[in-house]
Amino acid sequence: MRRFILYCVLSFGCAFAPCLASAASSGSEASAPLDEDKYQAYVEKIAKAERDAAGAMKAVEYPYIESFQELAAAGAENIELCLRFLTEREHADKVFVIYSMYKLDVDGYDVLVRKLVELYHSGLVSDRALFSGLLPRFSDRVIEQYRNPKIQALLKEIEARDDIPADIKTIIQSIRSGQRFEWKLSSKFDRECMRWSQMRSIAACVSLATQTLKVYAVSWLTW
């Protein structure tokens, strides 16, 4: 009985396959303008964020601009739009849009950077764009989570490529080894623990010193 039902379903599918294919094709064609509208809306959001950011004294102020924050908050759903934007000649070196991707989690970072590397290999994005994707301007997530297996695997693959510039490979090594994380911790220790007037607590500084030395030791022993 089950075989008979399966045969009927299969026959039904084969009989109506041309109609289904036609409907799917029509649906795809209908969705194309919507995709284009979505991209144009994205371009307009970038233009607005750039106008709003024009009054900022320094790039470090970007995360405090509402329109920039809106772009950043939607970063995960904008990856393909961002990449398309970068491949258009007039936008090729606009790292502003990459800056807005700084809220991506590890999975999103992995997707973005892998695709940036392929675009770089094809000559569609610059060294600067690739660097900005590898080392986000407003986030230390990749530095702090350098031991994450996905980050390690991604950076190792990129470092092994022949088309990656030596200076970018040096940056990758400094991330993979934990050296940049150690620099971050050392800088924090200098700010918070080198003067009695700025010290929050002795216990907090001891903990920070321990973490810094541990990262340094692992980096030194393994690299």
Stockholm file with secondary structure:
# STOCKHOLM 1.0

chainA/1-223         MRRFILYCVLSFGCAFAPCLASAASSGSEASAPLDEDKYQAYVEKIAKAERDAAGAMKAVEYPYIESFQELAAAGAENIELCLRFLTEREHADKVFVIYSMYKLDVDGYDVLVRKLVELYHSGLVSDRALFSGLLPRFSDRVIEQYRNPKIQALLKEIEARDDIPADIKTIIQSIRSGQRFEWKLSSKFDRECMRWSQMRSIAACVSLATQTLKVYAVSWLTW
#=GR chainA/1-223 SS CHHHHHHHHHHHHHHHHHHHHHHHHHHHHHHHHHHHHHHHHHHHHHHHHHHHHTTCSSGGGGGGSHHHHHHHHTGGGGHHHHHHHHHSGGGTTCTHHHHTTTTCCHHHHHHHHHHHHHHHHTTCSCHHHHHHHHSCTTCCHHHHTTTCHHHHHHHHHHHTCTTSCHHHHHHHHHHHTSHHHHHHHHHHHHHHHSSGGGCSCHHHHHHHHHHHHHHHHHHHHHC
#=GC SS_cons         CHHHHHHHHHHHHHHHHHHHHHHHHHHHHHHHHHHHHHHHHHHHHHHHHHHHHTTCSSGGGGGGSHHHHHHHHTGGGGHHHHHHHHHSGGGTTCTHHHHTTTTCCHHHHHHHHHHHHHHHHTTCSCHHHHHHHHSCTTCCHHHHTTTCHHHHHHHHHHHTCTTSCHHHHHHHHHHHTSHHHHHHHHHHHHHHHSSGGGCSCHHHHHHHHHHHHHHHHHHHHHC
//
